Every structure is written in C-alpha cells, then in structure tokens.
Amino acid sequence: MTTEGSAPRTVWDKATDAVLDATEAVQTTTDRIAGAIEESRQPSGVLNQLARLTREAPLGSLAVAFLLGIMFARRR
C-alpha cells in the first residue's frame, strides 16, 4: 500500500538514481586523477622527470617502453 503524498518508486526511478550515482562516482574519480596528474607535472614530479628523460634519450626510452610492454604482455 502506498501512503498519501508518496508515489511508489518505479524501475525507471531506480535506474535514474543508479545512473546519477555512477556519474557522480566517475566525476569524483576523474577529478582525483586530474589532480594527481597535475601534481606530478610540477618541476619535482614524476611525469616532469619522465618527460625530461624522454627528451634527452628518446631511443633509450622507447627501448625501455618496448621491453616493459613485452614483460606485461607475457604475464597474461
């Protein structure tokens, strides 16, 4: 039985709530990742050091990336 003033929740309402919750979770995760990337791009950050190393030795960096790719591919 439904009480006056409150309508029963439909499947559509539940699905809408689930999509809104998922959207909020994705947005929160995106913001956290973007913040971590931005922090890492600072002069002492890992991404900044990696970019500098790649500019200084592009072939060596390519070789390391290739070997890491092979190692991860063979694990599966």
N, CA, C and O atoms as CSV, one atom per row, in Angstrom:
chain,resi,resn,atom,element,x,y,z
A,1,MET,N,N,0.827,-1.170,0.000
A,1,MET,CA,C,0.000,0.000,0.000
A,1,MET,C,C,0.878,1.242,0.000
A,1,MET,O,O,1.942,1.278,0.618
A,2,THR,N,N,0.415,2.232,-0.692
A,2,THR,CA,C,1.137,3.497,-0.701
A,2,THR,C,C,0.420,4.481,0.201
A,2,THR,O,O,-0.806,4.479,0.317
A,3,THR,N,N,1.208,5.307,0.823
A,3,THR,CA,C,0.613,6.339,1.660
A,3,THR,C,C,0.407,7.586,0.831
A,3,THR,O,O,1.034,7.768,-0.212
A,4,GLU,N,N,-0.469,8.430,1.301
A,4,GLU,CA,C,-0.745,9.656,0.568
A,4,GLU,C,C,0.495,10.535,0.556
A,4,GLU,O,O,1.173,10.688,1.572
A,5,GLY,N,N,0.785,11.111,-0.609
A,5,GLY,CA,C,1.917,12.025,-0.731
A,5,GLY,C,C,3.206,11.360,-1.186
A,5,GLY,O,O,4.159,12.055,-1.538
A,6,SER,N,N,3.260,10.039,-1.188
A,6,SER,CA,C,4.471,9.380,-1.677
A,6,SER,C,C,4.080,8.370,-2.748
A,6,SER,O,O,3.267,7.473,-2.519
A,7,ALA,N,N,4.670,8.537,-3.901
A,7,ALA,CA,C,4.390,7.636,-5.013
A,7,ALA,C,C,5.355,6.459,-4.954
A,7,ALA,O,O,6.485,6.618,-4.492
A,8,PRO,N,N,4.940,5.290,-5.409
A,8,PRO,CA,C,5.861,4.147,-5.415
A,8,PRO,C,C,7.007,4.397,-6.402
A,8,PRO,O,O,6.821,5.004,-7.457
A,9,ARG,N,N,8.174,3.922,-6.033
A,9,ARG,CA,C,9.340,4.091,-6.908
A,9,ARG,C,C,9.266,3.074,-8.036
A,9,ARG,O,O,9.074,1.878,-7.814
A,10,THR,N,N,9.419,3.572,-9.227
A,10,THR,CA,C,9.377,2.689,-10.393
A,10,THR,C,C,10.781,2.229,-10.738
A,10,THR,O,O,11.768,2.743,-10.212
A,11,VAL,N,N,10.851,1.275,-11.609
A,11,VAL,CA,C,12.147,0.787,-12.087
A,11,VAL,C,C,12.896,1.931,-12.760
A,11,VAL,O,O,14.118,2.033,-12.646
A,12,TRP,N,N,12.165,2.786,-13.456
A,12,TRP,CA,C,12.770,3.931,-14.137
A,12,TRP,C,C,13.432,4.863,-13.120
A,12,TRP,O,O,14.539,5.346,-13.357
A,13,ASP,N,N,12.771,5.119,-12.002
A,13,ASP,CA,C,13.328,5.980,-10.956
A,13,ASP,C,C,14.589,5.367,-10.357
A,13,ASP,O,O,15.575,6.063,-10.115
A,14,LYS,N,N,14.546,4.067,-10.121
A,14,LYS,CA,C,15.708,3.379,-9.557
A,14,LYS,C,C,16.881,3.409,-10.537
A,14,LYS,O,O,18.027,3.614,-10.136
A,15,ALA,N,N,16.592,3.205,-11.818
A,15,ALA,CA,C,17.647,3.241,-12.831
A,15,ALA,C,C,18.235,4.644,-12.936
A,15,ALA,O,O,19.448,4.800,-13.076
A,16,THR,N,N,17.391,5.652,-12.871
A,16,THR,CA,C,17.868,7.034,-12.931
A,16,THR,C,C,18.786,7.339,-11.752
A,16,THR,O,O,19.829,7.971,-11.918
A,17,ASP,N,N,18.397,6.890,-10.565
A,17,ASP,CA,C,19.245,7.087,-9.386
A,17,ASP,C,C,20.584,6.373,-9.533
A,17,ASP,O,O,21.623,6.914,-9.156
A,18,ALA,N,N,20.561,5.170,-10.074
A,18,ALA,CA,C,21.800,4.417,-10.263
A,18,ALA,C,C,22.720,5.124,-11.247
A,18,ALA,O,O,23.930,5.186,-11.029
A,19,VAL,N,N,22.163,5.655,-12.321
A,19,VAL,CA,C,22.973,6.376,-13.308
A,19,VAL,C,C,23.551,7.646,-12.695
A,19,VAL,O,O,24.711,7.977,-12.941
A,20,LEU,N,N,22.768,8.352,-11.912
A,20,LEU,CA,C,23.261,9.570,-11.259
A,20,LEU,C,C,24.382,9.255,-10.275
A,20,LEU,O,O,25.368,9.988,-10.199
A,21,ASP,N,N,24.234,8.160,-9.520
A,21,ASP,CA,C,25.288,7.743,-8.592
A,21,ASP,C,C,26.566,7.373,-9.342
A,21,ASP,O,O,27.662,7.747,-8.927
A,22,ALA,N,N,26.424,6.638,-10.444
A,22,ALA,CA,C,27.589,6.255,-11.239
A,22,ALA,C,C,28.262,7.485,-11.843
A,22,ALA,O,O,29.489,7.567,-11.889
A,23,THR,N,N,27.459,8.434,-12.303
A,23,THR,CA,C,28.008,9.661,-12.869
A,23,THR,C,C,28.808,10.427,-11.828
A,23,THR,O,O,29.888,10.941,-12.121
A,24,GLU,N,N,28.285,10.503,-10.627
A,24,GLU,CA,C,28.986,11.197,-9.546
A,24,GLU,C,C,30.305,10.494,-9.208
A,24,GLU,O,O,31.320,11.150,-8.976
A,25,ALA,N,N,30.285,9.167,-9.182
A,25,ALA,CA,C,31.499,8.404,-8.881
A,25,ALA,C,C,32.557,8.614,-9.963
A,25,ALA,O,O,33.739,8.772,-9.658
A,26,VAL,N,N,32.133,8.615,-11.216
A,26,VAL,CA,C,33.083,8.837,-12.316
A,26,VAL,C,C,33.667,10.250,-12.241
A,26,VAL,O,O,34.866,10.436,-12.450
A,27,GLN,N,N,32.837,11.231,-11.949
A,27,GLN,CA,C,33.309,12.609,-11.851
A,27,GLN,C,C,34.311,12.772,-10.715
A,27,GLN,O,O,35.328,13.448,-10.875
A,28,THR,N,N,34.032,12.162,-9.577
A,28,THR,CA,C,34.949,12.224,-8.440
A,28,THR,C,C,36.290,11.576,-8.788
A,28,THR,O,O,37.352,12.121,-8.485
A,29,THR,N,N,36.228,10.415,-9.422
A,29,THR,CA,C,37.455,9.721,-9.816
A,29,THR,C,C,38.241,10.533,-10.831
A,29,THR,O,O,39.465,10.626,-10.738
A,30,THR,N,N,37.556,11.116,-11.788
A,30,THR,CA,C,38.213,11.943,-12.796
A,30,THR,C,C,38.912,13.135,-12.160
A,30,THR,O,O,40.038,13.470,-12.529
A,31,ASP,N,N,38.249,13.773,-11.209
A,31,ASP,CA,C,38.855,14.922,-10.526
A,31,ASP,C,C,40.101,14.518,-9.747
A,31,ASP,O,O,41.100,15.237,-9.746
A,32,ARG,N,N,40.039,13.365,-9.086
A,32,ARG,CA,C,41.202,12.897,-8.322
A,32,ARG,C,C,42.376,12.570,-9.240
A,32,ARG,O,O,43.519,12.911,-8.933
A,33,ILE,N,N,42.100,11.912,-10.360
A,33,ILE,CA,C,43.171,11.557,-11.297
A,33,ILE,C,C,43.771,12.817,-11.909
A,33,ILE,O,O,44.991,12.931,-12.034
A,34,ALA,N,N,42.914,13.765,-12.292
A,34,ALA,CA,C,43.407,15.015,-12.869
A,34,ALA,C,C,44.284,15.760,-11.869
A,34,ALA,O,O,45.299,16.343,-12.250
A,35,GLY,N,N,43.906,15.746,-10.606
A,35,GLY,CA,C,44.719,16.394,-9.570
A,35,GLY,C,C,46.068,15.714,-9.404
A,35,GLY,O,O,47.092,16.381,-9.254
A,36,ALA,N,N,46.068,14.392,-9.430
A,36,ALA,CA,C,47.326,13.649,-9.295
A,36,ALA,C,C,48.248,13.906,-10.481
A,36,ALA,O,O,49.460,14.041,-10.315
A,37,ILE,N,N,47.674,13.971,-11.670
A,37,ILE,CA,C,48.479,14.251,-12.865
A,37,ILE,C,C,49.052,15.655,-12.787
A,37,ILE,O,O,50.219,15.870,-13.113
A,38,GLU,N,N,48.242,16.608,-12.358
A,38,GLU,CA,C,48.704,17.991,-12.259
A,38,GLU,C,C,49.829,18.120,-11.234
A,38,GLU,O,O,50.804,18.833,-11.473
A,39,GLU,N,N,49.703,17.436,-10.095
A,39,GLU,CA,C,50.767,17.445,-9.089
A,39,GLU,C,C,52.041,16.824,-9.639
A,39,GLU,O,O,53.140,17.298,-9.351
A,40,SER,N,N,51.899,15.774,-10.422
A,40,SER,CA,C,53.063,15.078,-10.963
A,40,SER,C,C,53.768,15.881,-12.050
A,40,SER,O,O,54.934,15.629,-12.353
A,41,ARG,N,N,53.064,16.848,-12.639
A,41,ARG,CA,C,53.673,17.683,-13.672
A,41,ARG,C,C,54.488,18.841,-13.099
A,41,ARG,O,O,55.127,19.580,-13.848
A,42,GLN,N,N,54.470,19.002,-11.787
A,42,GLN,CA,C,55.259,20.055,-11.148
A,42,GLN,C,C,56.746,19.758,-11.378
A,42,GLN,O,O,57.099,18.620,-11.686
A,43,PRO,N,N,57.621,20.755,-11.236
A,43,PRO,CA,C,59.047,20.550,-11.529
A,43,PRO,C,C,59.691,19.350,-10.838
A,43,PRO,O,O,60.607,18.753,-11.403
A,44,SER,N,N,59.255,18.981,-9.661
A,44,SER,CA,C,59.854,17.826,-8.984
A,44,SER,C,C,59.026,16.558,-9.151
A,44,SER,O,O,59.333,15.539,-8.531
A,45,GLY,N,N,57.986,16.602,-9.975
A,45,GLY,CA,C,57.095,15.460,-10.136
A,45,GLY,C,C,57.639,14.386,-11.056
A,45,GLY,O,O,58.562,14.615,-11.838
A,46,VAL,N,N,57.048,13.216,-10.945
A,46,VAL,CA,C,57.485,12.052,-11.720
A,46,VAL,C,C,57.254,12.262,-13.219
A,46,VAL,O,O,58.133,11.954,-14.025
A,47,LEU,N,N,56.092,12.777,-13.599
A,47,LEU,CA,C,55.820,12.972,-15.027
A,47,LEU,C,C,56.765,13.994,-15.648
A,47,LEU,O,O,57.180,13.843,-16.798
A,48,ASN,N,N,57.102,15.023,-14.896
A,48,ASN,CA,C,58.042,16.015,-15.407
A,48,ASN,C,C,59.421,15.388,-15.619
A,48,ASN,O,O,60.066,15.640,-16.637
A,49,GLN,N,N,59.868,14.583,-14.674
A,49,GLN,CA,C,61.162,13.914,-14.808
A,49,GLN,C,C,61.145,12.912,-15.961
A,49,GLN,O,O,62.124,12.796,-16.697
A,50,LEU,N,N,60.045,12.194,-16.118
A,50,LEU,CA,C,59.919,11.240,-17.210
A,50,LEU,C,C,59.940,11.946,-18.565
A,50,LEU,O,O,60.578,11.471,-19.505
A,51,ALA,N,N,59.248,13.070,-18.665
A,51,ALA,CA,C,59.250,13.844,-19.912
A,51,ALA,C,C,60.650,14.357,-20.232
A,51,ALA,O,O,61.084,14.314,-21.383
A,52,ARG,N,N,61.355,14.842,-19.214
A,52,ARG,CA,C,62.725,15.338,-19.425
A,52,ARG,C,C,63.636,14.202,-19.886
A,52,ARG,O,O,64.432,14.382,-20.808
A,53,LEU,N,N,63.528,13.041,-19.255
A,53,LEU,CA,C,64.348,11.894,-19.631
A,53,LEU,C,C,64.041,11.450,-21.060
A,53,LEU,O,O,64.950,11.090,-21.808
A,54,THR,N,N,62.779,11.476,-21.436
A,54,THR,CA,C,62.380,11.083,-22.783
A,54,THR,C,C,62.930,12.049,-23.829
A,54,THR,O,O,63.347,11.629,-24.909
A,55,ARG,N,N,62.929,13.333,-23.510
A,55,ARG,CA,C,63.512,14.317,-24.452
A,55,ARG,C,C,65.017,14.144,-24.585
A,55,ARG,O,O,65.570,14.335,-25.668
A,56,GLU,N,N,65.689,13.781,-23.485
A,56,GLU,CA,C,67.141,13.630,-23.509
A,56,GLU,C,C,67.574,12.344,-24.214
A,56,GLU,O,O,68.599,12.340,-24.897
A,57,ALA,N,N,66.834,11.277,-24.068
A,57,ALA,CA,C,67.214,9.986,-24.651
A,57,ALA,C,C,65.976,9.288,-25.226
A,57,ALA,O,O,65.461,8.348,-24.620
A,58,PRO,N,N,65.497,9.741,-26.387
A,58,PRO,CA,C,64.252,9.164,-26.915
A,58,PRO,C,C,64.367,7.687,-27.306
A,58,PRO,O,O,63.427,6.925,-27.079
A,59,LEU,N,N,65.474,7.273,-27.877
A,59,LEU,CA,C,65.601,5.860,-28.282
A,59,LEU,C,C,65.700,4.932,-27.079
A,59,LEU,O,O,65.121,3.846,-27.072
A,60,GLY,N,N,66.430,5.363,-26.076
A,60,GLY,CA,C,66.523,4.564,-24.858
A,60,GLY,C,C,65.170,4.431,-24.178
A,60,GLY,O,O,64.811,3.356,-23.697
A,61,SER,N,N,64.424,5.523,-24.141
A,61,SER,CA,C,63.089,5.494,-23.545
A,61,SER,C,C,62.162,4.577,-24.325
A,61,SER,O,O,61.360,3.853,-23.736
A,62,LEU,N,N,62.269,4.604,-25.636
A,62,LEU,CA,C,61.460,3.735,-26.474
A,62,LEU,C,C,61.805,2.268,-26.226
A,62,LEU,O,O,60.916,1.418,-26.168
A,63,ALA,N,N,63.091,1.976,-26.081
A,63,ALA,CA,C,63.518,0.603,-25.819
A,63,ALA,C,C,62.982,0.111,-24.473
A,63,ALA,O,O,62.508,-1.020,-24.368
A,64,VAL,N,N,63.058,0.951,-23.458
A,64,VAL,CA,C,62.548,0.574,-22.137
A,64,VAL,C,C,61.040,0.343,-22.197
A,64,VAL,O,O,60.541,-0.630,-21.631
A,65,ALA,N,N,60.315,1.226,-22.877
A,65,ALA,CA,C,58.861,1.070,-23.001
A,65,ALA,C,C,58.521,-0.227,-23.736
A,65,ALA,O,O,57.579,-0.925,-23.361
A,66,PHE,N,N,59.277,-0.545,-24.768
A,66,PHE,CA,C,59.048,-1.776,-25.521
A,66,PHE,C,C,59.275,-3.005,-24.640
A,66,PHE,O,O,58.472,-3.938,-24.658
A,67,LEU,N,N,60.361,-3.008,-23.875
A,67,LEU,CA,C,60.656,-4.142,-23.003
A,67,LEU,C,C,59.611,-4.289,-21.901
A,67,LEU,O,O,59.214,-5.407,-21.571
A,68,LEU,N,N,59.163,-3.178,-21.331
A,68,LEU,CA,C,58.107,-3.242,-20.323
A,68,LEU,C,C,56.813,-3.785,-20.926
A,68,LEU,O,O,56.097,-4.551,-20.281
A,69,GLY,N,N,56.518,-3.389,-22.159
A,69,GLY,CA,C,55.329,-3.901,-22.835
A,69,GLY,C,C,55.395,-5.401,-23.036
A,69,GLY,O,O,54.400,-6.103,-22.852
A,70,ILE,N,N,56.550,-5.888,-23.407
A,70,ILE,CA,C,56.729,-7.332,-23.579
A,70,ILE,C,C,56.555,-8.058,-22.245
A,70,ILE,O,O,55.909,-9.104,-22.184
A,71,MET,N,N,57.137,-7.498,-21.169
A,71,MET,CA,C,57.026,-8.135,-19.866
A,71,MET,C,C,55.569,-8.219,-19.412
A,71,MET,O,O,55.134,-9.261,-18.921
A,72,PHE,N,N,54.821,-7.146,-19.570
A,72,PHE,CA,C,53.414,-7.154,-19.140
A,72,PHE,C,C,52.562,-8.030,-20.041
A,72,PHE,O,O,51.616,-8.659,-19.567
A,73,ALA,N,N,52.869,-8.084,-21.310
A,73,ALA,CA,C,52.078,-8.903,-22.241
A,73,ALA,C,C,52.273,-10.388,-21.973
A,73,ALA,O,O,51.337,-11.174,-22.114
A,74,ARG,N,N,53.460,-10.767,-21.595
A,74,ARG,CA,C,53.736,-12.194,-21.359
A,74,ARG,C,C,53.143,-12.694,-20.052
A,74,ARG,O,O,52.936,-13.896,-19.891
A,75,ARG,N,N,52.870,-11.804,-19.128
A,75,ARG,CA,C,52.276,-12.215,-17.857
A,75,ARG,C,C,50.878,-12.747,-18.049
A,75,ARG,O,O,50.428,-13.583,-17.264
A,76,ARG,N,N,50.191,-12.301,-19.044
A,76,ARG,CA,C,48.800,-12.694,-19.253
A,76,ARG,C,C,48.784,-13.908,-20.075
A,76,ARG,O,O,47.713,-14.430,-20.384
